[in-house]
Amino acid sequence: MNFSVDYEDKSGTLRIFVKQAREIAAADSKLNSSNT
């Protein structure tokens, strides 16, 4: 998994961006998806 982390001081926001993800197990094996 390749990701980046960005923190903005003004708003106090922490953002995490997934740039690339391979061979990650699906959370829902029936739908082969991690989304609901």
Secondary structure, DSSP 8 states (H G I E B T S, - for coil): -EEEEEEETTTTEEEEEEEE--S---SBTTTTBS--
